[in-house]
Amino acid sequence: MADAIIDPAVLHQFDICHKVGQGAYGIVWKAVSRKHGRTVALKKCFDAFRCDVDAQRTFREVMYLRALSCGNVTNTGESQGHPNIVKLFNVIRADNDRDLYITFEYSETDLSHVIKARILEPVHIQFIIYQLLKALKFLHSAALLHRDIKPSNILVDSSCAIKLCDFGLCRSIAAEEQQKYMQEDLVLTDYIATRWYRPPEVLVGSRRYNAGIDLWSVGCILGEMFRGGPLLPGASTLGQLEMIFEMTGNPHSKDVKSWQSPYAPAILAKVQAKRRVKLDELCKNLPRDAKHLMKDLFKLDPSKRGSAALALEHDYLATFHDPEKEITYPHGSISIGINDNAKLTANEYRQKLYCGIDDNENIANNQCRTSNAVTTGMHAPSSPTSARTDTEDVDEELPDLPTVSYDSLEYHEI
């Protein structure tokens, strides 16, 4: 069946194991590279350049992951990405010049399915949040915002190691770009972040935002893991704001001012928060230090949410905190050759991406020597403390995640 929808040139490079995910925009297979022998996630993007918006997302995901996959130099001189950000290996043009194939590191499932399976113990939740904040510290130090942090964009393996993925909404906030962004009369696009994980400043249409957008989403995910389901599942923008204010209390005038949105007064006038709901009511058995961290991440003023680096120092994560392993991007801000505020046509994005592919047929292998330990199909380590060198010095041993079959856990959504 796969042979009928995968280009012959791609089948020549990979042995297809099985399909692990499918959506309106593409299919993901588990595959093995015949050249390198590593297990990968092979994603076919249908009509990747069908419109300007889709083309921009495709371009951003490939170009930003291309840079991030080679952004860290180890003490052995090897160049590789961050252990908690999915690595991009290869990009292949389809014969029809419309579809696109991308290969990434392979993980067994994503956090949304793990949460639904209710197999997480408190120490797993700590470890997942620690890794997610490590990834964001690295990303934010490169002057990048992810802007779509949610459970389905966090890949998880059986050792509880995570990889942040889906960088199609990522954008730069480098000083020179941010200055241009502030000067332009831009309305925040509707598709930024899934509603349940959006901070209030985005919901009221703020044109100006910072790393706080990602940190708010981390708070939502932390609560969701303890709750066993979405923390703030609003059915509309107004409904989302109502649920937020029931949790945080109504915003003060200083909070509203910090959002810098001309639409805020009109939107807030329609919001009717019913009663104050405590975090303990939303999340049963919530540890005190986890609740304290969530309150920090849920500050209504985005400038008061701190940073990923500061959150890593929180008492809740003391078991894992190790400054030497919480690395930053070593090369300053990342540039992909196009101002993030520029809007190109779908064909222009396609041509620029194809130029990159033609110049560098195998991005990961030509530009950097990437560690293959987690994608070769080797037996999963017994615990996260032995799964990655970035946590090997942690004293606390973590229990294994219970084994869950592919019948009940699927790959991340497309």
DRENDO-1510 file (C-alpha; in Angstrom, 1 decimal, always signed):
<recs>
REC; n; res; u; v; w
REC; 1; MET; +0.0; +0.0; +0.0 .
REC; 2; ALA; +2.8; +2.4; +0.9 .
REC; 3; ASP; +4.5; +1.7; -2.4 .
REC; 4; ALA; +1.6; +3.2; -4.3 .
REC; 5; ILE; +1.9; +6.6; -2.6 .
REC; 6; ILE; +5.6; +6.9; -2.0 .
REC; 7; ASP; +7.9; +8.0; -4.9 .
REC; 8; PRO; +10.1; +5.3; -6.2 .
REC; 9; ALA; +13.2; +7.4; -5.5 .
REC; 10; VAL; +12.2; +7.6; -1.8 .
REC; 11; LEU; +11.5; +3.9; -1.6 .
REC; 12; HIS; +15.0; +3.3; -3.0 .
REC; 13; GLN; +16.4; +5.1; +0.0 .
REC; 14; PHE; +14.2; +3.7; +2.8 .
REC; 15; ASP; +12.6; +0.5; +4.0 .
REC; 16; ILE; +9.1; +1.3; +5.1 .
REC; 17; CYS; +8.1; -0.4; +8.4 .
REC; 18; HIS; +4.6; +0.8; +8.9 .
REC; 19; LYS; +2.3; +3.9; +8.9 .
REC; 20; VAL; +2.2; +5.6; +12.2 .
REC; 21; GLY; +0.1; +8.7; +11.6 .
REC; 22; GLN; -2.1; +10.3; +8.9 .
REC; 23; GLY; -3.9; +13.6; +8.6 .
REC; 24; ALA; -5.3; +15.9; +6.0 .
REC; 25; TYR; -1.9; +17.3; +5.2 .
REC; 26; GLY; +0.3; +14.3; +5.2 .
REC; 27; ILE; +1.3; +10.8; +6.3 .
REC; 28; VAL; +4.1; +9.6; +8.6 .
REC; 29; TRP; +5.8; +6.3; +8.4 .
REC; 30; LYS; +8.3; +4.5; +10.5 .
REC; 31; ALA; +11.2; +3.8; +8.1 .
REC; 32; VAL; +14.8; +2.7; +8.1 .
REC; 33; SER; +17.5; +4.5; +6.0 .
REC; 34; ARG; +19.2; +2.0; +3.8 .
REC; 35; LYS; +22.3; +4.2; +3.7 .
REC; 36; HIS; +22.7; +4.9; +7.4 .
REC; 37; GLY; +20.8; +2.0; +9.0 .
REC; 38; ARG; +18.9; +4.4; +11.3 .
REC; 39; THR; +15.2; +4.4; +12.1 .
REC; 40; VAL; +13.5; +7.6; +11.1 .
REC; 41; ALA; +10.1; +9.2; +10.9 .
REC; 42; LEU; +9.4; +9.7; +7.1 .
REC; 43; LYS; +6.8; +12.4; +6.6 .
REC; 44; LYS; +5.2; +13.0; +3.3 .
REC; 45; CYS; +3.6; +16.5; +3.1 .
REC; 46; PHE; +0.8; +16.7; +0.6 .
REC; 47; ASP; +0.8; +19.7; -1.7 .
REC; 48; ALA; +3.2; +21.5; +0.7 .
REC; 49; PHE; +3.1; +24.7; -1.3 .
REC; 50; ARG; -0.7; +24.8; -2.0 .
REC; 51; CYS; -1.0; +28.4; -0.7 .
REC; 52; ASP; +1.2; +31.1; +0.8 .
REC; 53; VAL; +0.5; +30.2; +4.4 .
REC; 54; ASP; +1.2; +26.5; +4.0 .
REC; 55; ALA; +4.3; +27.3; +2.0 .
REC; 56; GLN; +5.6; +29.6; +4.7 .
REC; 57; ARG; +5.0; +27.0; +7.4 .
REC; 58; THR; +6.9; +24.4; +5.4 .
REC; 59; PHE; +9.7; +26.7; +4.7 .
REC; 60; ARG; +10.0; +27.8; +8.4 .
REC; 61; GLU; +9.9; +24.3; +9.7 .
REC; 62; VAL; +12.7; +23.0; +7.4 .
REC; 63; MET; +14.9; +26.1; +7.7 .
REC; 64; TYR; +14.7; +26.5; +11.4 .
REC; 65; LEU; +15.1; +22.8; +12.1 .
REC; 66; ARG; +18.0; +22.7; +9.7 .
REC; 67; ALA; +19.8; +25.4; +11.8 .
REC; 68; LEU; +18.8; +23.9; +15.2 .
REC; 69; SER; +19.8; +20.4; +14.2 .
REC; 70; CYS; +23.4; +21.6; +13.9 .
REC; 71; GLY; +23.4; +24.3; +16.5 .
REC; 72; ASN; +25.4; +22.7; +19.3 .
REC; 73; VAL; +29.1; +21.7; +19.4 .
REC; 74; THR; +29.9; +18.9; +21.8 .
REC; 75; ASN; +33.2; +18.6; +23.8 .
REC; 76; THR; +34.3; +16.0; +21.2 .
REC; 77; GLY; +34.0; +18.6; +18.4 .
REC; 78; GLU; +30.9; +17.1; +16.9 .
REC; 79; SER; +28.2; +19.4; +15.8 .
REC; 80; GLN; +24.7; +18.4; +16.7 .
REC; 81; GLY; +21.3; +19.8; +17.8 .
REC; 82; HIS; +19.7; +19.9; +21.2 .
REC; 83; PRO; +18.8; +16.5; +22.8 .
REC; 84; ASN; +15.2; +17.7; +23.4 .
REC; 85; ILE; +14.5; +19.2; +19.9 .
REC; 86; VAL; +13.7; +16.8; +17.1 .
REC; 87; LYS; +16.5; +16.6; +14.5 .
REC; 88; LEU; +15.8; +17.0; +10.8 .
REC; 89; PHE; +17.8; +14.5; +8.7 .
REC; 90; ASN; +16.8; +15.0; +5.1 .
REC; 91; VAL; +14.4; +16.8; +2.8 .
REC; 92; ILE; +13.5; +15.2; -0.6 .
REC; 93; ARG; +11.6; +16.7; -3.5 .
REC; 94; ALA; +8.7; +14.7; -4.8 .
REC; 95; ASP; +8.5; +13.9; -8.5 .
REC; 96; ASN; +5.3; +15.9; -8.9 .
REC; 97; ASP; +7.0; +19.1; -7.6 .
REC; 98; ARG; +4.2; +19.6; -5.1 .
REC; 99; ASP; +4.7; +17.1; -2.3 .
REC; 100; LEU; +7.7; +17.1; +0.0 .
REC; 101; TYR; +9.3; +14.3; +2.0 .
REC; 102; ILE; +11.0; +15.1; +5.3 .
REC; 103; THR; +12.9; +12.7; +7.6 .
REC; 104; PHE; +13.2; +13.3; +11.3 .
REC; 105; GLU; +14.3; +11.5; +14.4 .
REC; 106; TYR; +11.8; +8.7; +15.3 .
REC; 107; SER; +9.9; +8.6; +18.6 .
REC; 108; GLU; +7.3; +6.0; +19.6 .
REC; 109; THR; +4.5; +8.4; +20.4 .
REC; 110; ASP; +3.6; +11.9; +21.5 .
REC; 111; LEU; +2.6; +13.4; +24.9 .
REC; 112; SER; -1.1; +13.7; +24.0 .
REC; 113; HIS; -1.4; +10.0; +23.7 .
REC; 114; VAL; +0.7; +9.4; +26.8 .
REC; 115; ILE; -1.6; +11.7; +28.8 .
REC; 116; LYS; -4.7; +9.9; +27.5 .
REC; 117; ALA; -3.2; +6.6; +28.5 .
REC; 118; ARG; -2.8; +7.9; +32.1 .
REC; 119; ILE; +0.5; +6.1; +32.6 .
REC; 120; LEU; +2.5; +9.1; +33.9 .
REC; 121; GLU; +3.8; +9.1; +37.5 .
REC; 122; PRO; +4.7; +12.3; +39.3 .
REC; 123; VAL; +8.5; +11.9; +38.6 .
REC; 124; HIS; +7.8; +11.4; +34.9 .
REC; 125; ILE; +5.9; +14.7; +34.9 .
REC; 126; GLN; +8.8; +16.5; +36.5 .
REC; 127; PHE; +11.3; +15.0; +34.0 .
REC; 128; ILE; +9.1; +15.9; +31.0 .
REC; 129; ILE; +8.7; +19.5; +32.1 .
REC; 130; TYR; +12.5; +19.7; +32.8 .
REC; 131; GLN; +13.3; +18.6; +29.3 .
REC; 132; LEU; +10.7; +20.9; +27.7 .
REC; 133; LEU; +12.2; +23.9; +29.5 .
REC; 134; LYS; +15.7; +22.9; +28.5 .
REC; 135; ALA; +14.5; +22.9; +24.9 .
REC; 136; LEU; +12.9; +26.3; +25.3 .
REC; 137; LYS; +16.0; +27.8; +26.9 .
REC; 138; PHE; +18.0; +26.7; +23.9 .
REC; 139; LEU; +15.4; +27.9; +21.4 .
REC; 140; HIS; +14.8; +31.3; +23.1 .
REC; 141; SER; +18.5; +31.9; +23.3 .
REC; 142; ALA; +18.6; +31.7; +19.5 .
REC; 143; ALA; +15.9; +34.5; +19.5 .
REC; 144; LEU; +13.2; +32.0; +18.4 .
REC; 145; LEU; +9.7; +31.4; +19.7 .
REC; 146; HIS; +8.0; +28.1; +19.0 .
REC; 147; ARG; +4.4; +29.5; +19.3 .
REC; 148; ASP; +2.7; +26.2; +19.1 .
REC; 149; ILE; +3.7; +24.3; +22.3 .
REC; 150; LYS; +1.1; +21.5; +22.9 .
REC; 151; PRO; +1.2; +17.8; +23.9 .
REC; 152; SER; +0.9; +16.6; +20.3 .
REC; 153; ASN; +4.0; +18.5; +19.4 .
REC; 154; ILE; +6.1; +16.8; +22.1 .
REC; 155; LEU; +7.4; +13.4; +21.1 .
REC; 156; VAL; +8.0; +10.8; +23.8 .
REC; 157; ASP; +9.9; +7.5; +23.8 .
REC; 158; SER; +9.6; +4.6; +26.2 .
REC; 159; SER; +12.4; +6.0; +28.4 .
REC; 160; CYS; +10.4; +9.2; +28.9 .
REC; 161; ALA; +12.8; +11.3; +26.8 .
REC; 162; ILE; +11.1; +14.0; +24.9 .
REC; 163; LYS; +11.6; +15.9; +21.6 .
REC; 164; LEU; +9.9; +19.2; +20.7 .
REC; 165; CYS; +8.7; +19.1; +17.1 .
REC; 166; ASP; +6.6; +21.0; +14.6 .
REC; 167; PHE; +8.3; +24.3; +14.0 .
REC; 168; GLY; +6.0; +25.5; +11.3 .
REC; 169; LEU; +4.8; +28.5; +13.4 .
REC; 170; CYS; +8.3; +29.3; +14.8 .
REC; 171; ARG; +9.5; +32.9; +14.2 .
REC; 172; SER; +12.5; +35.0; +15.1 .
REC; 173; ILE; +12.4; +37.8; +17.6 .
REC; 174; ALA; +16.0; +38.8; +17.0 .
REC; 175; ALA; +16.6; +42.5; +17.8 .
REC; 176; GLU; +16.7; +43.7; +14.2 .
REC; 177; GLU; +13.6; +41.7; +13.3 .
REC; 178; GLN; +11.7; +42.7; +16.4 .
REC; 179; GLN; +12.3; +46.4; +15.7 .
REC; 180; LYS; +10.8; +46.0; +12.3 .
REC; 181; TYR; +7.9; +44.0; +13.8 .
REC; 182; MET; +7.1; +46.7; +16.3 .
REC; 183; GLN; +7.1; +49.4; +13.7 .
REC; 184; GLU; +4.7; +47.6; +11.4 .
REC; 185; ASP; +0.9; +47.7; +12.0 .
REC; 186; LEU; +0.5; +43.9; +12.0 .
REC; 187; VAL; -2.4; +41.9; +13.4 .
REC; 188; LEU; -1.5; +38.7; +15.0 .
REC; 189; THR; -2.4; +35.8; +12.8 .
REC; 190; ASP; -5.3; +33.6; +13.9 .
REC; 191; TYR; -3.5; +30.3; +13.6 .
REC; 192; ILE; -0.8; +31.0; +16.2 .
REC; 193; ALA; -0.9; +28.3; +18.8 .
REC; 194; THR; -3.8; +26.0; +19.6 .
REC; 195; ARG; -6.5; +27.9; +21.6 .
REC; 196; TRP; -6.2; +25.8; +24.8 .
REC; 197; TYR; -2.6; +26.7; +25.1 .
REC; 198; ARG; -2.7; +30.4; +24.1 .
REC; 199; PRO; -1.9; +33.1; +26.7 .
REC; 200; PRO; -4.3; +35.9; +27.2 .
REC; 201; GLU; -2.3; +38.5; +25.3 .
REC; 202; VAL; -2.6; +36.4; +22.2 .
REC; 203; LEU; -6.3; +35.8; +22.7 .
REC; 204; VAL; -6.9; +39.6; +22.8 .
REC; 205; GLY; -5.0; +40.2; +19.6 .
REC; 206; SER; -1.7; +41.6; +20.9 .
REC; 207; ARG; +0.8; +42.4; +18.2 .
REC; 208; ARG; +3.7; +42.3; +20.6 .
REC; 209; TYR; +4.7; +39.2; +22.5 .
REC; 210; ASN; +7.8; +37.5; +23.8 .
REC; 211; ALA; +9.0; +34.2; +25.3 .
REC; 212; GLY; +6.1; +34.3; +27.7 .
REC; 213; ILE; +3.9; +32.9; +25.0 .
REC; 214; ASP; +5.7; +29.6; +25.2 .
REC; 215; LEU; +6.0; +29.6; +29.0 .
REC; 216; TRP; +2.2; +30.0; +29.3 .
REC; 217; SER; +1.9; +26.8; +27.2 .
REC; 218; VAL; +4.3; +25.0; +29.5 .
REC; 219; GLY; +2.0; +25.8; +32.4 .
REC; 220; CYS; -1.0; +24.4; +30.5 .
REC; 221; ILE; +0.9; +21.2; +29.8 .
REC; 222; LEU; +2.1; +20.8; +33.3 .
REC; 223; GLY; -1.5; +21.1; +34.5 .
REC; 224; GLU; -2.8; +18.7; +31.8 .
REC; 225; MET; -0.4; +16.0; +32.9 .
REC; 226; PHE; -1.7; +16.1; +36.5 .
REC; 227; ARG; -5.3; +16.5; +35.4 .
REC; 228; GLY; -5.2; +13.8; +32.8 .
REC; 229; GLY; -6.9; +16.0; +30.2 .
REC; 230; PRO; -6.8; +19.6; +28.9 .
REC; 231; LEU; -6.5; +22.2; +31.7 .
REC; 232; LEU; -8.4; +25.0; +30.0 .
REC; 233; PRO; -10.5; +23.6; +27.1 .
REC; 234; GLY; -12.3; +26.7; +26.0 .
REC; 235; ALA; -14.8; +26.4; +23.2 .
REC; 236; SER; -14.1; +29.9; +21.8 .
REC; 237; THR; -11.9; +32.8; +22.3 .
REC; 238; LEU; -14.2; +34.4; +24.9 .
REC; 239; GLY; -14.7; +31.0; +26.5 .
REC; 240; GLN; -11.0; +30.5; +26.7 .
REC; 241; LEU; -10.5; +33.9; +28.4 .
REC; 242; GLU; -13.3; +33.1; +30.9 .
REC; 243; MET; -11.6; +29.9; +31.9 .
REC; 244; ILE; -8.3; +31.7; +32.3 .
REC; 245; PHE; -9.7; +34.4; +34.5 .
REC; 246; GLU; -11.6; +31.9; +36.6 .
REC; 247; MET; -8.2; +30.3; +37.3 .
REC; 248; THR; -6.1; +33.5; +37.7 .
REC; 249; GLY; -8.7; +36.1; +38.8 .
REC; 250; ASN; -9.7; +39.1; +36.7 .
REC; 251; PRO; -6.8; +41.0; +35.1 .
REC; 252; HIS; -5.7; +44.3; +36.7 .
REC; 253; SER; -5.3; +47.4; +34.6 .
REC; 254; LYS; -1.5; +46.9; +34.6 .
REC; 255; ASP; -2.0; +43.4; +33.2 .
REC; 256; VAL; -4.2; +44.7; +30.4 .
REC; 257; LYS; -1.7; +47.5; +29.6 .
REC; 258; SER; +1.1; +45.0; +29.4 .
REC; 259; TRP; -0.7; +43.2; +26.5 .
REC; 260; GLN; -0.5; +46.3; +24.3 .
REC; 261; SER; -3.6; +45.4; +22.4 .
REC; 262; PRO; -6.0; +48.0; +21.1 .
REC; 263; TYR; -8.7; +45.3; +21.0 .
REC; 264; ALA; -8.4; +44.2; +24.7 .
REC; 265; PRO; -11.0; +46.6; +26.2 .
REC; 266; ALA; -13.7; +45.6; +23.7 .
REC; 267; ILE; -12.9; +41.9; +24.1 .
REC; 268; LEU; -12.7; +41.9; +27.9 .
REC; 269; ALA; -16.1; +43.7; +28.1 .
REC; 270; LYS; -17.7; +40.6; +26.7 .
REC; 271; VAL; -15.9; +38.2; +29.0 .
REC; 272; GLN; -17.9; +36.9; +32.0 .
REC; 273; ALA; -15.8; +34.8; +34.3 .
REC; 274; LYS; -18.2; +32.9; +36.7 .
REC; 275; ARG; -16.3; +32.0; +39.8 .
REC; 276; ARG; -12.7; +31.6; +41.0 .
REC; 277; VAL; -11.4; +28.1; +40.5 .
REC; 278; LYS; -8.3; +27.1; +42.4 .
REC; 279; LEU; -5.5; +25.1; +40.8 .
REC; 280; ASP; -6.1; +22.4; +43.4 .
REC; 281; GLU; -9.6; +22.0; +42.0 .
REC; 282; LEU; -8.4; +21.7; +38.4 .
REC; 283; CYS; -5.6; +19.3; +39.2 .
REC; 284; LYS; -6.1; +16.8; +42.0 .
REC; 285; ASN; -3.0; +15.8; +44.0 .
REC; 286; LEU; -1.0; +18.7; +42.7 .
REC; 287; PRO; +2.3; +19.0; +44.6 .
REC; 288; ARG; +2.9; +22.4; +46.3 .
REC; 289; ASP; +6.1; +23.2; +44.3 .
REC; 290; ALA; +4.4; +22.3; +41.0 .
REC; 291; LYS; +1.5; +24.6; +41.9 .
REC; 292; HIS; +4.0; +27.4; +42.7 .
REC; 293; LEU; +5.7; +26.9; +39.3 .
REC; 294; MET; +2.3; +26.9; +37.5 .
REC; 295; LYS; +1.4; +30.2; +39.2 .
REC; 296; ASP; +4.6; +31.7; +37.9 .
REC; 297; LEU; +3.9; +30.5; +34.4 .
REC; 298; PHE; +0.3; +31.8; +34.6 .
REC; 299; LYS; +1.2; +35.4; +35.4 .
REC; 300; LEU; -1.2; +37.6; +33.3 .
REC; 301; ASP; +1.6; +40.1; +32.6 .
REC; 302; PRO; +3.9; +38.1; +30.2 .
REC; 303; SER; +7.0; +40.0; +31.4 .
REC; 304; LYS; +6.4; +38.5; +34.9 .
REC; 305; ARG; +6.5; +34.9; +33.7 .
REC; 306; GLY; +10.3; +34.9; +33.8 .
REC; 307; SER; +12.2; +32.8; +31.4 .
REC; 308; ALA; +12.9; +29.1; +30.7 .
REC; 309; ALA; +16.3; +29.5; +32.3 .
REC; 310; LEU; +14.7; +30.9; +35.5 .
REC; 311; ALA; +12.0; +28.2; +35.5 .
REC; 312; LEU; +14.7; +25.5; +35.4 .
REC; 313; GLU; +16.0; +26.8; +38.7 .
REC; 314; HIS; +12.6; +26.2; +40.4 .
REC; 315; ASP; +12.4; +23.9; +43.4 .
REC; 316; TYR; +10.0; +21.7; +41.5 .
REC; 317; LEU; +12.8; +20.7; +39.2 .
REC; 318; ALA; +15.6; +20.5; +41.7 .
REC; 319; THR; +16.0; +16.8; +41.2 .
REC; 320; PHE; +17.2; +17.3; +37.6 .
REC; 321; HIS; +18.5; +20.8; +37.6 .
REC; 322; ASP; +22.1; +21.0; +36.3 .
REC; 323; PRO; +23.2; +24.3; +34.8 .
REC; 324; GLU; +26.1; +22.7; +32.8 .
REC; 325; LYS; +23.6; +20.7; +30.8 .
REC; 326; GLU; +21.0; +23.4; +30.3 .
REC; 327; ILE; +22.7; +24.8; +27.2 .
REC; 328; THR; +22.1; +27.8; +25.1 .
REC; 329; TYR; +22.4; +28.2; +21.3 .
REC; 330; PRO; +26.1; +29.0; +20.8 .
REC; 331; HIS; +25.9; +31.1; +17.6 .
REC; 332; GLY; +23.7; +34.1; +18.6 .
REC; 333; SER; +20.3; +34.5; +16.8 .
REC; 334; ILE; +19.2; +32.2; +13.9 .
REC; 335; SER; +18.5; +33.7; +10.5 .
REC; 336; ILE; +16.9; +31.8; +7.7 .
REC; 337; GLY; +17.6; +34.4; +5.0 .
REC; 338; ILE; +14.1; +35.9; +4.9 .
REC; 339; ASN; +12.8; +38.5; +7.3 .
REC; 340; ASP; +10.0; +36.8; +9.3 .
REC; 341; ASN; +7.7; +39.7; +8.6 .
REC; 342; ALA; +8.1; +39.4; +4.8 .
REC; 343; LYS; +5.3; +37.6; +3.0 .
REC; 344; LEU; +6.4; +35.7; -0.1 .
REC; 345; THR; +4.3; +33.8; -2.6 .
REC; 346; ALA; +4.0; +30.1; -2.4 .
REC; 347; ASN; +6.2; +29.7; -5.5 .
REC; 348; GLU; +8.9; +32.0; -4.0 .
REC; 349; TYR; +9.0; +29.9; -0.8 .
REC; 350; ARG; +9.2; +26.7; -2.8 .
REC; 351; GLN; +12.1; +28.0; -4.9 .
REC; 352; LYS; +14.1; +29.2; -1.9 .
REC; 353; LEU; +13.5; +25.8; -0.2 .
REC; 354; TYR; +14.5; +23.8; -3.3 .
REC; 355; CYS; +17.7; +25.9; -3.6 .
REC; 356; GLY; +18.6; +24.8; -0.1 .
REC; 357; ILE; +17.8; +21.1; -0.8 .
REC; 358; ASP; +19.8; +21.2; -4.1 .
REC; 359; ASP; +22.8; +22.8; -2.3 .
REC; 360; ASN; +22.7; +20.3; +0.5 .
REC; 361; GLU; +21.0; +17.0; -0.4 .
REC; 362; ASN; +21.3; +15.6; +3.1 .
REC; 363; ILE; +21.1; +18.4; +5.6 .
REC; 364; ALA; +22.0; +16.6; +8.7 .
REC; 365; ASN; +24.8; +14.5; +7.4 .
REC; 366; ASN; +26.5; +17.1; +5.2 .
REC; 367; GLN; +26.4; +19.9; +7.8 .
REC; 368; CYS; +26.9; +18.0; +11.0 .
REC; 369; ARG; +27.7; +14.6; +12.4 .
REC; 370; THR; +24.6; +13.7; +14.4 .
REC; 371; SER; +24.5; +11.2; +17.2 .
REC; 372; ASN; +22.5; +8.1; +16.1 .
REC; 373; ALA; +22.0; +6.4; +19.4 .
REC; 374; VAL; +18.3; +7.1; +19.9 .
REC; 375; THR; +17.2; +6.3; +16.3 .
REC; 376; THR; +18.9; +3.1; +15.4 .
REC; 377; GLY; +16.3; +0.8; +16.8 .
REC; 378; MET; +18.4; -0.1; +19.8 .
REC; 379; HIS; +16.7; -1.5; +22.9 .
REC; 380; ALA; +15.2; +1.4; +24.9 .
REC; 381; PRO; +17.2; +2.1; +28.1 .
REC; 382; SER; +15.6; +1.2; +31.4 .
REC; 383; SER; +15.2; +4.8; +32.6 .
REC; 384; PRO; +15.6; +8.4; +31.5 .
REC; 385; THR; +18.6; +8.7; +33.7 .
REC; 386; SER; +20.5; +6.3; +31.6 .
REC; 387; ALA; +18.8; +7.2; +28.3 .
REC; 388; ARG; +20.7; +10.5; +27.7 .
REC; 389; THR; +24.0; +11.8; +28.7 .
REC; 390; ASP; +22.4; +15.1; +29.6 .
REC; 391; THR; +20.8; +13.5; +32.6 .
REC; 392; GLU; +23.3; +10.7; +33.5 .
REC; 393; ASP; +24.4; +12.4; +36.7 .
REC; 394; VAL; +20.9; +12.7; +38.2 .
REC; 395; ASP; +20.7; +10.6; +41.4 .
REC; 396; GLU; +17.0; +9.8; +41.3 .
REC; 397; GLU; +16.1; +6.7; +39.3 .
REC; 398; LEU; +12.9; +7.0; +37.3 .
REC; 399; PRO; +10.4; +4.1; +37.0 .
REC; 400; ASP; +9.9; +2.9; +33.4 .
REC; 401; LEU; +6.9; +4.1; +31.5 .
REC; 402; PRO; +4.6; +1.1; +31.2 .
REC; 403; THR; +4.9; -0.5; +27.7 .
REC; 404; VAL; +2.0; +0.5; +25.5 .
REC; 405; SER; +1.3; -1.1; +22.2 .
REC; 406; TYR; +1.0; +0.8; +18.9 .
REC; 407; ASP; -2.7; -0.2; +18.9 .
REC; 408; SER; -3.4; +2.3; +21.7 .
REC; 409; LEU; -0.6; +4.8; +21.1 .
REC; 410; GLU; -0.1; +6.4; +17.7 .
REC; 411; TYR; +2.4; +8.8; +16.3 .
REC; 412; HIS; +1.9; +12.6; +16.6 .
REC; 413; GLU; -0.9; +14.3; +14.7 .
REC; 414; ILE; -0.1; +15.9; +11.4 .
</recs>
